[in-house]
Each structure stands twice: as C-alpha cells, then as structure tokens.
Amino acid sequence: MHVPSSGRGRRHGTSRSEPFDRWFRYPAGFASDYASLLLHQLRLPTAGLVVDPFTGSGVTGTAARRAGHSFFGVEAHPLIAELAALKLAAPPGDPSGLLSAAREFAERSATTKRHVDLSSEASLTLRSFDPATLHRLVSLRNVIRAQADHAWHSYLKWALLATLRDVASVRVGWPYQRPGTQRQPTFADPISRFLQRVTWMAEDLREIEERESRFLRSRVQQGDSRDDANWAEVGKGMAHGCVTSPPYLNNFDYADATRLELYFWGDVTSWSEMCSEVRSDMLTATTQQSSVGSARDARILLQDYGEVGVQISEIADQLQKERGNRPRGKEYDRVIPDYFVAIAQILRNLASVLSSGAPAVLLVGDSAPYGVYVDTPGLIAKLGAEQGFVLEQDVILRHRGQRWAGNTTRHDVQLSERFVLLRRN
Ligand SMILES: C[S@@+](CC[C@H](N)C(=O)[O-])C[C@H]1O[C@@H](n2cnc3c(N)ncnc32)[C@H](O)[C@@H]1O
C-alpha cells in the first residue's frame, strides 16, 4: 500500500485542531486525520470492525467511526480510557444542552469561588496556577464534581481538565510538568477558555449525530491488552483491521505525564497510588516500571520465541554490561525483556481477534539506550511472525532524536519512527 508520510499537519500527538483530538492533548503517536488516511488506504470492508490494543485517547477510534467502521479498543490508563470512551460514546442529548450546562455551572462556581477551601489540594495543583486562577478552577471543579449524575458531567469534567495546561502559570507542557519554572499562561481567563473548549466539544458531537448509525458500535475497555479476558467481547476472527501505536522504548511515562490532571481531579493523592492505580495495567516501557522479578520471568519466557527471543536477550545482556559501567546506571536491561514479552502476548491476542488476511498497522520508533541499538519495529515484526502474522511493509516515516547524534556518550545513530504493516495469516 502507499504509505502517507503525514496527514494535514501530522505531528507526534493529537492534533490541536482536528475534531475530537482537540478535546485533550495526548502523546498519541498520530493525529486522527492521519489515522483516517491509513484506514482509507487499508481498504477495509464497509462497516468493518477496527481494533486498537493501545487505544490511548482514542484517535484510531474516532477516525474509524468517521470512516463508518465499528471500533473496539483496550487502554490501560484509567483516566485516558475514560476520555477515549467519552469521545466514542453517543451523546446523552442535543449538544446545546452541554453548552447550557457549562454556562450554568460556570455561573454557579463564580458565586462560590471566594469560599473555596484549598487545604486538601495537592502541592502540584497549588504550585501550577496563580491564586485567582486557582480559585476559579477549584471552584468550578467542585461544582462539576458535586453533579456526578448530571447527563453532561463527564464532558464538563474533560473540558475543565483540558483547560488546566492552557491557564497554568508554570511549565506544564508535555511530557513533564515543571512546577518550579514560571511561564506566562497561554490563556488568562480559565472560565472563557473552559467555555471555548465546551463549544468545540458540542461542535464535534454534532458530527457524530449526523453520522450515527445503529449498526456501528464503538467500545473502549479499560485494562491490560495482554489479558485475553479484555478481548472477550470481540469474537475470534471478527475484527477486520488494526491501527495502533504502542509505547516506545524511550522511557516516556504515560502515568506521570498526566500527573497534573490526576492530582487536580483527586484520582490519586500520592506517588504510590499513581503506581498502583494508574500504571498497574501498563506494559513495562520505562526504567521506573522495571523490576528484577518480572525481568527474570520475562527472560525465561523469551526462550519460547526462537531466534528473536535470543536476539532480545542479547540486547538485554549488552545493556546490563553498560549499566555496570556506570555508577548509577538505569535498568534498561530489565525493561527490554519485559517489554517484548508483553508485545508478543498482545500480538497473540490481536492475532486471535483479527480475521485471516486482516492488516495490523503499528507506528513505532526505535531507540538506543546507552548507545545500544534496539530495533523495536523490526523486533516487533519478528515477534509477529511467531504469532501468526507476516511482515508486509516496514517504512521510515520520519527521523527523530537528532540530539543523539551530537552526544558523545552515545552512538551516532539516526533514530526513526516507522510504519510497520503486518498481515494476519
Ligand atoms: C502511544 S500511546 C497510544 C496513543 C493512541 N494512539 C491515542 O490515540 O491516543 C500508547 C498507549 O498504550 C497504553 N498502554 C500501555 N500498556 C498497555 C497495555 N498493557 N494495555 C493497554 N494499553 C496500554 C498507554 O497507556 C498509552 O496510552
């Protein structure tokens, strides 16, 4: 197939302007206009079923719906799974109701903002906003939180969560929040920004009203894609295609990246809760998630994967050596076996739900921790061959990580992001 290198303005992550993508910025791998192009090129059957084992904020899901397909996705991050499910749900009524509810809640919060109690707010929340903005945000959050049964509750919650980074007075860009570094807020007034966001949501919801078909279904399951129980709803061989972007081996932490929203809403109150509540279903892609025990178990499991298992073990051995050469080396050697065993298990589940001949597109980058090259896309393709797929295409979409080239402690490697097309046997 012809592989488009970009959509209308493809950047890494959700688009700021595409419908639904603009609800909340997430490091998505691709924007929905790009996913739409891919789905078109894959020539799936009309009203087919598209799946995504790493659903994230639901970019593939919204593109699939737009193309007239059903969708089933699994996402480990509870808050982000909620966002994807919301984008893909049928709205509870005419979207004008959302606008009226937003105005009403904003007005109510204006009357209570002087009396907000900030004593139980997380330190990150307290440090991220100037006092007036903080009062307005907390007051509006309290009003929305108190109305959990309201039909538009979740939409209002997400419009507010997406407003946080727009109005913060410290560095809160992706991927890391730096409450110690001041910046000028991108938008001064939190309430008008919140209402702007609600207006976009209402516009986007009208799009689905127009396209809604009673034959199509979109569903997001919160959980771990490794667990076959999370795929039980999709019958064996019932899905027609997959477009996905797995976590890269670049130490990016999806739980930590959403710390501001998690703490602000009160979903987590400590780092240990973050690990137990948010990270628990995620595969190991960062050194912070790694452990001696699971790396040892993964090493044993790798023996079932033939030559590619040996190759992955050898990479882990090299990384262990590199770690030993450093006083406080990071445990990349423990991440690698765990990561690839998880990917193999997910590919097995994917193979089970895809019909014979169905395509699975993966967008994924390679990496070079401590200068040891890890051909993540190539290794995934080889693991796929063990799970019932054949590699059809492996194309470089863009080069990245130029910084590595100038760093003398690392190899002079040009890292890239690749398009891998596997086909179910
Ligand atoms: C590159 S992002 C995918 C983003 C997605 N394309 C979107 O539209 O936002 C990878 C996602 O995989 C999720 N993830 C990691 N391990 C997982 C697992 N075992 N099962 C399901 N999802 C997982 C992460 O939480 C993250 O949201």
The ligand as an ORCA input file, in Angstrom:
! r2SCAN-3c Opt
* xyz 0 1
  C       1.472      5.811     22.041
  S       0.153      5.720     23.162
  C      -1.178      5.411     22.067
  C      -1.978      6.643     21.848
  C      -3.189      6.470     20.947
  N      -2.854      6.179     19.571
  C      -4.107      7.690     21.036
  O      -4.956      7.814     20.193
  O      -4.009      8.499     21.973
  C       0.346      4.162     23.938
  C      -0.768      3.848     24.930
  O      -0.651      2.477     25.339
  C      -1.165      2.393     26.659
  N      -0.746      1.105     27.218
  C       0.445      0.772     27.750
  N       0.447     -0.514     28.134
  C      -0.779     -1.026     27.825
  C      -1.375     -2.312     27.977
  N      -0.703     -3.311     28.504
  N      -2.649     -2.462     27.563
  C      -3.338     -1.435     27.021
  N      -2.823     -0.190     26.854
  C      -1.547      0.011     27.248
  C      -0.591      3.641     27.328
  O      -1.310      3.986     28.489
  C      -0.729      4.672     26.210
  O      -1.935      5.386     26.335
*
